[in-house]
């Protein structure tokens, strides 16, 4: 097969992925399948590349995310992007998503029913299209979702380790609450760095 034909096939795959992601975004934007849609300002469907090496998945939008429509804003976002820099990921190598796409009221955890509805309708489809090589669950809610029955304790029990293609990290807010310095979160990135450097 000649290089021109390969380029055309690859271009068609890219266009198809982008089209499917656009359709999903429109669906997410109009979703009213759980009570979270009632108070949202914006849905937060995700950001990043259509063909990522790594997909970071957080739990739910907060106040700033609800305002902007983008995941991981504010101080938590600064820490997450610092981690991405430390992992030496290019802009074309990662995406950032959430378990649920609308802000829960009063910054509460999303309920099991909300998680189930949103992941079945949207997150699973996003990940099927993106096909990341590694999924990094950021925080307790995301890690509990991906690990399922295996998740029986606090996030720190699982953080910094691989479970198949899943890798668990504490939420950046954990380090913010503790006033942590970078050397306190770096050990949680070690095995992920090693895998990405292979």
Secondary structure as UniProt FT lines:
FT   HELIX           3..29
FT   HELIX           35..38
FT   STRAND          47..48
FT   TURN            50..51
FT   STRAND          54..58
FT   HELIX           63..68
FT   HELIX           74..86
FT   TURN            87..88
FT   HELIX           91..93
FT   STRAND          94..98
FT   HELIX           105..107
FT   HELIX           112..118
FT   HELIX           119..123
FT   HELIX           124..130
FT   STRAND          134..138
FT   HELIX           140..147
FT   HELIX           148..150
FT   HELIX           155..158
FT   TURN            159..160
FT   STRAND          162..163
FT   TURN            164..165
FT   STRAND          166..169
FT   HELIX           172..178
FT   HELIX           182..197
//
